[in-house]
Amino acid sequence: MSSVFAAANAVVRSAATPYHIVKSMAIIPPERLRIAPPDIRTADPTVADEIYAGYFSFAGKTVQSYGGSPFALTPPSAAWRRALAGFSWLRHLRAADKTLAQENARALVGDFLSTRKLSTEDPAMEPPVVARRLLSFLAQSPVLLEGADAEFYDTFMLSLAQSARLIWRAMATGQAEGADRLLCAIALAEFAVCADTGRKIAPEISRALSAELDRQILGDGGHISRNPQVAVDLLLDLLPLRQVLAARGLQTPAAMLRAVDRIMPTLRMLQHGEGSLALFNGMGATELDRLASVLANEDTRGAAPLKAPYAGYRRLEAADAVVLVEAGAPPPPEFSLAAHAGCLSFEFSLGVERVVVNCGAPSPPYDDLREFARATAAHSTLVIDDRSSARIVAREDGGWRAGRLLDGPRYVAVERKEELGGTTLALSHDGYAKVFGLVHERELILAADASTLAGRDRLLGVEGVTSRPQAEEFTVRFHLHPRVRVVELSEALELQLASGETIIFEAEGAFPQVEESIFFASHGGARKCAQIVLRGKAAPGAEVSWSFQRG
């Protein structure tokens, strides 16, 4: 067993000083690459034909280059530019397995590398984009370097070292923050393993990677951002790194082994019956092929866990019924740029049919609606006076707080009871205590035979709180999946699922109304859907009960 990463792990274990990154490190261009990591993201050879024809489709926008360089085009959005400059799309050209596609890949990379120095304001130079480019170049190096001339070879190797230096500097200076720091650390680790110049820098990089993994991956496998998509993306990069370490006979850092082993069960916990992940805290439409790619690497597979207390999620299940609940406080501000104010929201599915959902995070073409999707009203939970249970700082406000989630629930209580007739979750959060002096208490009961999901929402007054503005109205919202059709009955609602099954919704304490809603987490873009709404006066003791009864 090689001692390169073993030595690095010893440094991590014996270090008595706090996590710190030296500002400069000698990273020289490699003479050769010892190994190329696999890319486990799904590839589509037809995309290679589109790129050869000059069509570049990223982030919901398509631009034609008309024979020119795509890197010289005015990008339609910053997200499009990031995707182009990240080069993750090279995998499609490699999958085409055609000499023409491979030559096209090398020509496009050469085109980018020959451009004049990019501005630091260019999205292509953002640390996570540079890290993604480094990972892409390493993974596709066999295609890019086979048959390459000496000039391209040297320029390519130089670019690898330059990218590694840039992202190391970004980590040392704090320019890279949040989940981007972990992506940068993974990219550096792959460079250290794959490049023949990596031996000297491996200990410091391994130390940084282990520190970030321990900091960002919680004890139950959730990511500190509480965003399921971040966990999926991390595994898509961690698993290839684990494979190249094993292929080279190098010891995998213990922190990486812990992270991978913990993340996978938590992802399964957040899955509905048809495989999609619950729409919590920045999660959009699930890329099922990518999720399947990472879960296929799980070494041991048991029943899905029923709780992730550190990540703040709970699961109820009976027969084919699944209820997934958001029961956690907001993540630290550094990791909250995509977090939602959806405390105590839930999603409900029966088999492959999703019934109650949250609106989910919009895809890039709908970025202007992202802040709306983060609000409490976009979730299946209780809202007071249409005010979110956490403050979402507007991005135009600028400063370090821009886009972050602040002043959310500080205390979220969860109690689970298993009884013969079913399982009960009793929950509460104090997100409205500071503003209105009210606490939201929610009870969810899933019958053991999956015949009924019943619930109760109640507002409790906070003792000693008198100088708060008077709340006017509470609203309990149940956003329905677009495949669910609603028929209004005299005193109830009939939900018709695409499978043909029917569900009766009834409420006590408020009359159910049907209103329009928007489902953002669709691969085809935002879709109209319906929501069930219960309204009442917001005051201590206010209470509504409701149930979903299968026909």
Backbone torsions as a table, in degrees:
resi	resn	phi	psi	omega
1	MET	NA	125.7	-178.2
2	SER	-64.6	152.1	-176.3
3	SER	-96.7	1.5	-175.0
4	VAL	-59.6	-57.4	-179.6
5	PHE	-82.7	-23.9	176.1
6	ALA	-62.6	-42.8	178.0
7	ALA	-64.0	-39.1	179.5
8	ALA	-63.5	-40.4	179.4
9	ASN	-65.4	-35.6	177.8
10	ALA	-63.7	-38.2	177.0
11	VAL	-60.9	-44.1	-179.5
12	VAL	-62.6	-45.3	-175.2
13	ARG	-67.5	-35.5	-174.4
14	SER	-91.5	-7.4	-175.6
15	ALA	-67.3	125.7	177.2
16	ALA	-97.5	-12.7	-178.2
17	THR	-86.9	157.3	178.2
18	PRO	-64.5	164.6	178.7
19	TYR	-59.1	122.4	-178.0
20	HIS	-150.3	143.5	178.3
21	ILE	-115.3	128.1	175.3
22	VAL	-65.8	143.5	-172.1
23	LYS	-73.1	-27.0	-179.3
24	SER	-131.1	146.1	179.8
25	MET	-150.8	136.8	-178.1
26	ALA	-73.0	107.0	176.9
27	ILE	-118.7	106.1	-176.0
28	ILE	-103.6	154.3	-179.8
29	PRO	-61.1	135.7	178.2
30	PRO	-74.6	153.9	173.0
31	GLU	-83.0	-29.9	178.3
32	ARG	-156.0	165.1	175.3
33	LEU	-105.4	130.7	-177.0
34	ARG	-79.1	-26.9	-175.3
35	ILE	-160.3	154.6	175.7
36	ALA	-115.4	127.9	179.3
37	PRO	-71.5	151.3	175.9
38	PRO	-74.6	156.9	172.8
39	ASP	-113.2	109.8	-173.8
40	ILE	-91.5	4.7	173.1
41	ARG	-72.3	144.4	-178.8
42	THR	-65.4	136.0	179.1
43	ALA	-111.3	150.9	-179.3
44	ASP	-126.9	106.5	-177.8
45	PRO	-59.3	-25.6	-179.4
46	THR	-66.5	-25.1	177.5
47	VAL	-64.6	-32.1	178.4
48	ALA	-60.2	-39.4	178.2
49	ASP	-65.1	-39.6	179.1
50	GLU	-64.4	-42.8	-179.9
51	ILE	-66.1	-40.3	178.3
52	TYR	-62.1	-32.6	178.2
53	ALA	-80.1	-2.8	176.0
54	GLY	93.6	13.5	179.2
55	TYR	-102.6	123.1	-179.0
56	PHE	-119.2	108.6	-175.5
57	SER	-111.0	111.0	179.0
58	PHE	-140.8	147.5	173.0
59	ALA	50.1	38.5	176.6
60	GLY	78.4	7.9	-179.9
61	LYS	-126.2	139.8	177.3
62	THR	-118.9	130.7	179.9
63	VAL	-128.5	137.4	176.2
64	GLN	-102.2	134.5	-175.9
65	SER	-88.3	-15.1	179.9
66	TYR	51.7	43.0	176.2
67	GLY	84.4	-8.8	179.0
68	GLY	-91.0	-175.2	-179.3
69	SER	-80.2	128.9	177.2
70	PRO	-66.2	-21.6	-178.4
71	PHE	-78.3	-13.1	177.6
72	ALA	-95.0	-5.5	-178.3
73	LEU	-75.3	152.3	171.4
74	THR	-75.2	115.0	-174.7
75	PRO	-68.1	140.7	178.8
76	PRO	-71.2	-18.5	177.4
77	SER	-161.6	160.6	177.3
78	ALA	-65.1	-35.0	179.2
79	ALA	-64.1	-38.6	177.9
80	TRP	-63.1	-44.9	179.8
81	ARG	-62.9	-40.7	178.9
82	ARG	-62.4	-44.4	-179.5
83	ALA	-65.0	-41.4	178.4
84	LEU	-62.2	-48.0	-175.4
85	ALA	-77.8	-10.3	176.8
86	GLY	-83.0	-18.7	173.7
87	PHE	61.1	18.8	175.9
88	SER	-62.7	-23.7	-179.6
89	TRP	-69.8	-9.7	177.7
90	LEU	-60.2	-26.1	-178.6
91	ARG	-63.0	-29.3	179.1
92	HIS	-68.2	-38.6	178.9
93	LEU	-68.5	-37.2	178.1
94	ARG	-67.0	-37.7	-178.7
95	ALA	-66.8	-23.5	-179.9
96	ALA	-64.3	-25.6	176.0
97	ASP	53.9	40.8	177.7
98	LYS	-124.9	142.3	179.2
99	THR	-57.9	-39.4	-179.1
100	LEU	-62.4	-42.9	-179.5
101	ALA	-66.2	-39.3	-179.9
102	GLN	-67.3	-39.8	176.9
103	GLU	-66.1	-35.6	177.6
104	ASN	-65.1	-40.7	178.6
105	ALA	-61.0	-46.1	-179.7
106	ARG	-66.2	-37.3	179.1
107	ALA	-65.4	-40.8	-179.3
108	LEU	-68.8	-41.4	177.0
109	VAL	-64.1	-43.5	177.8
110	GLY	-61.3	-36.6	177.6
111	ASP	-61.8	-44.1	179.7
112	PHE	-66.5	-44.0	-176.9
113	LEU	-67.7	-22.1	-178.1
114	SER	-89.9	-5.3	179.9
115	THR	-68.6	153.2	179.5
116	ARG	-64.9	167.6	-174.9
117	LYS	-54.2	129.1	-177.4
118	LEU	-80.7	146.9	177.7
119	SER	-67.5	147.7	176.7
120	THR	-66.4	-16.0	177.5
121	GLU	-84.5	-10.8	179.7
122	ASP	-69.6	128.8	177.0
123	PRO	-54.1	-24.8	179.4
124	ALA	-64.4	-17.9	-177.7
125	MET	-102.9	6.7	175.8
126	GLU	-68.3	140.4	-175.9
127	PRO	-50.1	-46.6	-179.8
128	PRO	-66.0	-29.8	178.2
129	VAL	-71.5	-42.5	177.3
130	VAL	-62.9	-40.2	178.4
131	ALA	-64.1	-42.2	178.2
132	ARG	-64.0	-39.2	179.2
133	ARG	-64.5	-42.2	179.0
134	LEU	-61.7	-45.0	177.9
135	LEU	-62.1	-41.3	-179.4
136	SER	-66.5	-43.3	179.7
137	PHE	-63.5	-40.6	179.7
138	LEU	-66.0	-43.9	-178.0
139	ALA	-66.0	-36.3	-176.2
140	GLN	-99.4	11.2	-177.8
141	SER	-58.6	-34.3	178.6
142	PRO	-59.6	-40.2	179.3
143	VAL	-72.2	-41.7	-174.8
144	LEU	-71.4	-34.1	-173.8
145	LEU	-95.5	-17.5	179.6
146	GLU	-67.6	118.7	-179.8
147	GLY	78.5	7.0	-179.0
148	ALA	-74.9	148.6	177.1
149	ASP	-79.2	170.5	-174.4
150	ALA	-62.3	-38.3	-178.2
151	GLU	-63.9	-46.5	178.9
152	PHE	-64.2	-42.1	-178.2
153	TYR	-57.8	-49.6	-177.8
154	ASP	-66.3	-41.2	179.4
155	THR	-64.2	-39.4	179.8
156	PHE	-64.2	-47.0	179.9
157	MET	-63.5	-38.7	177.8
158	LEU	-63.5	-39.8	-179.4
159	SER	-64.6	-35.5	177.4
160	LEU	-61.4	-46.7	-179.7
161	ALA	-65.7	-41.0	179.6
162	GLN	-62.8	-41.7	178.6
163	SER	-64.0	-43.2	179.3
164	ALA	-62.1	-41.5	178.0
165	ARG	-62.8	-42.5	-176.8
166	LEU	-63.6	-45.7	-176.8
167	ILE	-75.5	-28.8	173.7
168	TRP	-64.4	-43.4	178.5
169	ARG	-62.9	-38.5	179.6
170	ALA	-64.2	-35.6	177.4
171	MET	-72.0	-39.4	-177.6
172	ALA	-68.7	-34.1	-176.8
173	THR	-93.3	-7.5	-179.1
174	GLY	86.9	4.8	177.8
175	GLN	-64.6	-35.2	173.9
176	ALA	-90.5	127.3	-179.1
177	GLU	-138.4	170.8	179.6
178	GLY	61.4	-145.5	-178.8
179	ALA	-64.9	-21.2	178.7
180	ASP	-61.6	-30.3	179.7
181	ARG	-64.9	-38.4	179.7
182	LEU	-70.2	-39.3	175.7
183	LEU	-60.5	-43.2	178.8
184	CYS	-62.7	-41.0	-179.9
185	ALA	-65.4	-38.1	178.1
186	ILE	-65.0	-44.0	179.4
187	ALA	-61.8	-42.2	178.2
188	LEU	-64.2	-39.6	179.6
189	ALA	-64.7	-40.1	177.3
190	GLU	-64.2	-40.0	177.4
191	PHE	-61.1	-43.9	-178.4
192	ALA	-63.2	-35.2	-179.3
193	VAL	-78.0	-39.3	-172.7
194	CYS	-84.7	-33.3	-175.1
195	ALA	-87.2	145.3	180.0
196	ASP	-72.1	-9.2	177.2
197	THR	-96.6	8.3	-173.0
198	GLY	-81.6	-15.1	-172.8
199	ARG	-60.0	-43.7	-175.2
200	LYS	-69.9	-32.0	-176.5
201	ILE	-94.2	-8.3	-175.6
202	ALA	-57.8	-44.0	-177.9
203	PRO	-60.1	-44.8	-178.9
204	GLU	-67.0	-39.1	179.2
205	ILE	-68.2	-42.0	178.8
206	SER	-62.9	-37.3	177.3
207	ARG	-62.5	-45.0	179.7
208	ALA	-65.5	-42.4	179.3
209	LEU	-62.6	-46.9	-179.0
210	SER	-62.5	-40.7	-179.9
211	ALA	-63.9	-42.4	179.8
212	GLU	-68.0	-39.0	178.2
213	LEU	-63.3	-44.3	179.2
214	ASP	-66.1	-31.5	-179.2
215	ARG	-77.7	-36.9	-170.3
216	GLN	-99.0	-26.4	-179.8
217	ILE	-96.5	116.2	-175.9
218	LEU	-73.6	167.9	-175.7
219	GLY	-61.4	-24.2	179.7
220	ASP	-98.1	5.4	176.7
221	GLY	96.6	-5.5	176.0
222	GLY	-76.7	153.3	173.9
223	HIS	-84.0	147.9	-174.7
224	ILE	-60.9	-23.0	176.3
225	SER	-73.0	-17.8	-176.8
226	ARG	68.5	15.1	179.9
227	ASN	-97.2	113.0	-179.1
228	PRO	-57.7	-32.1	-178.6
229	GLN	-64.7	-36.0	178.4
230	VAL	-61.3	-40.5	179.4
231	ALA	-64.2	-41.5	177.9
232	VAL	-62.3	-47.6	-178.9
233	ASP	-61.6	-38.6	178.9
234	LEU	-63.4	-43.2	179.3
235	LEU	-64.5	-35.2	178.5
236	LEU	-61.8	-23.3	177.9
237	ASP	-101.5	-33.3	-179.5
238	LEU	-70.6	-38.5	-176.9
239	LEU	-63.9	-44.6	174.8
240	PRO	-61.7	-37.2	177.2
241	LEU	-62.6	-42.2	177.9
242	ARG	-61.4	-37.9	-178.7
243	GLN	-67.8	-41.2	-178.9
244	VAL	-72.0	-31.8	175.0
245	LEU	-62.2	-45.0	180.0
246	ALA	-66.5	-40.3	-178.5
247	ALA	-64.2	-30.9	179.6
248	ARG	-92.3	0.6	179.0
249	GLY	73.8	24.7	179.9
250	LEU	-96.7	150.9	-178.4
251	GLN	-77.9	130.0	178.7
252	THR	-77.2	131.4	178.1
253	PRO	-54.3	138.2	-178.5
254	ALA	-58.2	-35.9	-179.6
255	ALA	-63.1	-34.3	179.0
256	MET	-70.7	-42.6	178.1
257	LEU	-60.5	-43.3	178.5
258	ARG	-61.8	-44.7	-176.4
259	ALA	-62.5	-48.9	-178.2
260	VAL	-62.2	-45.3	-178.1
261	ASP	-63.7	-31.0	-177.6
262	ARG	-84.9	-36.1	-173.7
263	ILE	-66.5	-44.0	-172.0
264	MET	-58.9	-48.7	178.4
265	PRO	-61.1	-34.6	179.3
266	THR	-66.7	-38.1	176.0
267	LEU	-63.0	-42.1	178.1
268	ARG	-64.4	-33.8	177.9
269	MET	-62.1	-31.2	-176.5
270	LEU	-93.0	10.0	-179.6
271	GLN	-90.8	140.5	168.5
272	HIS	-82.7	176.5	-177.0
273	GLY	-60.4	-32.6	-179.1
274	GLU	-91.8	6.4	172.3
275	GLY	105.8	-18.8	-178.0
276	SER	-68.4	150.8	177.5
277	LEU	-89.3	148.5	-180.0
278	ALA	-61.1	147.2	-173.9
279	LEU	-90.9	75.8	-180.0
280	PHE	-119.7	138.9	165.1
281	ASN	52.4	49.0	175.1
282	GLY	102.6	-2.1	179.5
283	MET	-75.6	130.4	175.7
284	GLY	-110.6	-149.0	-179.3
285	ALA	-62.5	131.5	-178.6
286	THR	-76.3	126.5	171.2
287	GLU	-82.1	93.3	-171.4
288	LEU	-60.9	-33.2	179.7
289	ASP	-66.7	-38.5	179.5
290	ARG	-69.6	-41.9	178.9
291	LEU	-62.3	-41.6	178.4
292	ALA	-63.5	-36.2	-179.8
293	SER	-62.1	-41.4	-178.3
294	VAL	-77.4	-40.3	-177.9
295	LEU	-69.9	-22.9	177.0
296	ALA	-65.9	-16.4	-179.1
297	ASN	-94.3	5.8	179.6
298	GLU	-71.0	126.5	-175.5
299	ASP	-71.4	-44.2	178.5
300	THR	-124.7	137.7	-175.3
301	ARG	-132.4	108.6	175.5
302	GLY	-111.1	-160.6	176.9
303	ALA	-66.1	150.1	178.8
304	ALA	-62.5	136.2	177.3
305	PRO	-60.4	156.3	-179.9
306	LEU	-99.8	-6.4	179.0
307	LYS	-154.9	150.7	170.1
308	ALA	-134.4	80.6	-169.9
309	PRO	-63.6	-32.5	179.4
310	TYR	-74.5	-38.5	177.0
311	ALA	-76.5	-21.9	176.0
312	GLY	87.2	39.3	179.7
313	TYR	-131.3	148.2	179.0
314	ARG	-133.6	155.2	-178.4
315	ARG	-133.7	132.7	169.9
316	LEU	-114.8	139.3	176.7
317	GLU	-150.0	144.7	176.8
318	ALA	-156.8	124.8	-176.2
319	ALA	52.6	-121.7	-178.1
320	ASP	-97.1	8.7	-177.7
321	ALA	-95.1	137.3	178.5
322	VAL	-133.3	132.1	173.8
323	VAL	-123.6	124.1	-179.6
324	LEU	-115.0	131.1	-169.6
325	VAL	-124.8	136.3	174.4
326	GLU	-90.8	110.4	-173.5
327	ALA	-135.4	50.7	-178.9
328	GLY	-139.5	161.0	176.1
329	ALA	-78.4	163.2	179.8
330	PRO	-60.1	151.5	177.3
331	PRO	-70.7	168.6	175.8
332	PRO	-55.6	148.1	-176.3
333	PRO	-50.2	-38.6	-179.3
334	GLU	-58.1	-29.6	-175.8
335	PHE	-108.4	16.5	-171.4
336	SER	-106.3	10.9	-175.2
337	LEU	-64.7	-21.9	177.9
338	ALA	-114.9	0.6	-174.7
339	ALA	-69.0	152.4	-178.5
340	HIS	-111.5	155.1	176.1
341	ALA	-92.0	63.8	-172.7
342	GLY	-117.2	31.5	-176.3
343	CYS	-58.2	134.4	-178.2
344	LEU	69.0	12.9	172.0
345	SER	-74.2	159.5	179.4
346	PHE	-143.1	162.0	172.2
347	GLU	-127.4	148.9	-172.0
348	PHE	-136.0	128.5	178.7
349	SER	-136.0	153.2	176.9
350	LEU	-125.9	109.6	-176.4
351	GLY	61.3	-125.0	-180.0
352	VAL	-92.4	3.9	-178.4
353	GLU	-102.8	121.1	174.0
354	ARG	-86.9	131.0	-174.7
355	VAL	-105.3	-69.5	177.8
356	VAL	-99.0	132.7	-177.2
357	VAL	-136.6	174.6	163.2
358	ASN	-101.0	166.3	-176.9
359	CYS	-68.0	-28.5	178.0
360	GLY	80.1	168.8	-179.8
361	ALA	-83.6	135.7	-179.6
362	PRO	-69.3	154.9	172.0
363	SER	-76.0	164.3	-173.9
364	PRO	-48.7	-38.3	-179.3
365	PRO	-62.3	-16.2	-177.8
366	TYR	-114.2	32.3	-178.5
367	ASP	-59.7	-27.2	-179.2
368	ASP	-68.3	-13.7	179.0
369	LEU	-102.8	5.0	-175.6
370	ARG	-61.6	-41.1	-178.2
371	GLU	-66.7	-34.8	175.7
372	PHE	-63.6	-41.1	-178.6
373	ALA	-66.9	-20.7	-179.7
374	ARG	-84.0	-15.4	-175.8
375	ALA	-69.8	156.9	179.4
376	THR	-60.3	-34.7	-178.8
377	ALA	-63.1	-17.9	178.8
378	ALA	-88.3	11.9	-177.3
379	HIS	-126.3	157.4	-179.6
380	SER	-85.4	78.9	-179.7
381	THR	-158.5	-171.9	-178.5
382	LEU	-91.8	139.3	179.0
383	VAL	-126.7	141.2	176.3
384	ILE	-109.4	123.5	177.4
385	ASP	50.9	36.0	-179.8
386	ASP	53.5	29.3	179.2
387	ARG	-108.8	133.4	-177.3
388	SER	-69.0	152.1	179.7
389	SER	-76.2	-5.3	173.0
390	ALA	-140.7	151.8	-177.8
391	ARG	-88.4	123.6	177.1
392	ILE	-100.8	112.8	-176.7
393	VAL	-73.9	126.3	-179.4
394	ALA	-61.3	139.1	-178.2
395	ARG	-65.8	-29.5	-179.7
396	GLU	-72.7	-10.7	178.8
397	ASP	-69.9	-19.5	177.1
398	GLY	70.9	-173.9	-179.9
399	GLY	74.3	178.5	-175.6
400	TRP	-68.0	-20.8	-177.9
401	ARG	-82.8	-12.8	-173.4
402	ALA	-54.3	124.0	176.6
403	GLY	81.5	-2.9	-176.1
404	ARG	-88.7	160.6	179.2
405	LEU	-100.8	120.2	-175.9
406	LEU	-130.3	165.5	172.6
407	ASP	53.9	40.3	178.1
408	GLY	-91.4	-168.8	179.0
409	PRO	-56.4	135.1	176.4
410	ARG	-97.6	-27.4	-178.0
411	TYR	-130.9	118.5	177.0
412	VAL	-120.6	117.9	-178.2
413	ALA	-100.8	140.9	179.2
414	VAL	-139.1	130.5	174.6
415	GLU	-135.5	131.2	-177.9
416	ARG	-113.0	135.6	177.8
417	LYS	-128.5	124.7	176.1
418	GLU	-101.1	118.9	-179.9
419	GLU	-128.0	169.8	-176.7
420	LEU	-60.2	-38.5	-177.0
421	GLY	-83.8	-11.7	-179.7
422	GLY	160.2	-169.3	-177.8
423	THR	-118.7	137.4	-178.9
424	THR	-118.6	134.4	169.7
425	LEU	-113.1	121.9	174.6
426	ALA	-106.9	121.7	-172.6
427	LEU	-132.6	158.8	172.7
428	SER	-158.6	154.8	174.2
429	HIS	-144.7	153.5	-176.1
430	ASP	-106.8	27.3	-178.3
431	GLY	-62.5	-23.0	179.2
432	TYR	-103.9	3.7	-177.0
433	ALA	-67.5	-42.9	-176.2
434	LYS	-67.6	-36.9	-175.8
435	VAL	-86.8	-48.5	-173.3
436	PHE	-114.1	-4.5	-177.6
437	GLY	69.9	29.1	-177.5
438	LEU	-127.1	145.1	175.7
439	VAL	-114.6	135.3	177.2
440	HIS	-91.3	123.5	177.0
441	GLU	-116.1	129.7	-178.0
442	ARG	-130.4	139.1	175.9
443	GLU	-123.4	131.4	178.7
444	LEU	-123.0	130.6	-179.3
445	ILE	-128.7	116.7	177.2
446	LEU	-105.2	119.7	-179.0
447	ALA	-63.5	147.4	-177.1
448	ALA	-62.1	-29.0	178.8
449	ASP	-94.4	9.7	178.1
450	ALA	64.2	17.5	-177.8
451	SER	-78.6	-25.1	-173.9
452	THR	-144.9	138.9	164.9
453	LEU	-115.5	113.8	-178.9
454	ALA	-113.7	154.2	-179.3
455	GLY	-152.0	164.1	175.9
456	ARG	-143.8	133.5	175.3
457	ASP	-118.0	131.6	-176.4
458	ARG	-140.1	147.6	175.8
459	LEU	-107.3	131.2	178.3
460	LEU	-115.3	141.4	176.4
461	GLY	-79.1	149.0	177.6
462	VAL	-93.0	123.6	-176.9
463	GLU	-61.7	136.6	176.4
464	GLY	80.7	0.1	180.0
465	VAL	-98.8	112.6	-178.5
466	THR	-125.6	-23.9	-175.2
467	SER	-97.5	55.6	178.3
468	ARG	-120.4	149.5	176.5
469	PRO	-61.5	146.6	-178.4
470	GLN	-75.7	122.0	176.6
471	ALA	-74.4	146.4	-177.4
472	GLU	-97.5	-49.9	-169.2
473	GLU	-146.7	143.2	169.3
474	PHE	-108.6	152.4	177.8
475	THR	-134.8	125.8	173.5
476	VAL	-103.5	121.9	-175.5
477	ARG	-112.7	139.7	173.5
478	PHE	-126.2	97.4	178.3
479	HIS	-75.8	132.5	-176.6
480	LEU	-104.5	145.8	178.5
481	HIS	-62.2	146.7	-179.0
482	PRO	-57.4	-21.5	179.8
483	ARG	-80.5	-4.7	-178.9
484	VAL	-94.8	128.1	177.7
485	ARG	-104.5	137.8	-175.9
486	VAL	-111.6	131.4	174.7
487	VAL	-119.3	124.7	-178.4
488	GLU	-83.8	124.9	175.2
489	LEU	-100.8	-174.4	-175.8
490	SER	-63.3	-47.7	-178.4
491	GLU	-131.3	13.7	-178.7
492	ALA	-149.1	-179.6	178.3
493	LEU	-127.2	142.6	174.5
494	GLU	-108.3	122.4	177.6
495	LEU	-100.2	123.6	-179.4
496	GLN	-106.6	116.3	-179.6
497	LEU	-85.3	158.4	-179.8
498	ALA	-63.1	-24.1	178.9
499	SER	-74.4	-11.7	-177.2
500	GLY	101.7	-12.3	179.1
501	GLU	-73.3	149.7	177.8
502	THR	-119.1	148.9	179.0
503	ILE	-131.4	136.1	176.9
504	ILE	-101.6	125.3	176.6
505	PHE	-103.8	127.6	177.5
506	GLU	-131.0	154.2	179.7
507	ALA	-141.2	152.4	176.7
508	GLU	-129.8	127.8	-177.8
509	GLY	104.0	-10.1	176.0
510	ALA	-162.5	148.0	-179.6
511	PHE	-88.0	125.9	-178.5
512	PRO	-70.1	131.4	176.4
513	GLN	-118.8	153.9	179.1
514	VAL	-111.6	126.8	179.7
515	GLU	-131.9	166.5	178.0
516	GLU	-75.9	151.6	174.7
517	SER	-145.3	179.9	179.7
518	ILE	-130.7	132.6	175.7
519	PHE	-105.2	109.7	-175.9
520	PHE	-83.5	-27.8	-170.4
521	ALA	-84.6	54.5	177.8
522	SER	-118.8	139.9	-178.8
523	HIS	-63.9	-26.0	179.8
524	GLY	-90.0	8.5	-178.0
525	GLY	102.9	178.1	-177.4
526	ALA	-60.4	139.9	-179.8
527	ARG	-129.1	146.9	175.1
528	LYS	-71.5	146.5	174.4
529	CYS	-150.7	-177.4	-179.7
530	ALA	-111.7	161.1	172.5
531	GLN	-138.7	144.7	173.8
532	ILE	-92.9	134.4	-175.4
533	VAL	-126.6	131.8	172.7
534	LEU	-118.1	128.9	-177.7
535	ARG	-123.7	150.3	176.1
536	GLY	-165.2	174.2	179.9
537	LYS	-76.1	130.6	-178.7
538	ALA	-82.4	106.8	179.7
539	ALA	-157.0	156.1	177.0
540	PRO	-54.2	131.7	-179.5
541	GLY	93.9	-10.3	178.3
542	ALA	-61.7	138.9	-173.4
543	GLU	-153.2	140.8	171.5
544	VAL	-135.1	144.3	174.6
545	SER	-118.1	151.2	-176.6
546	TRP	-153.6	164.8	179.6
547	SER	-156.6	148.7	170.8
548	PHE	-111.5	110.0	-176.6
549	GLN	-109.5	121.3	179.3
550	ARG	-71.1	140.7	-177.7
551	GLY	-76.0	NA	NA
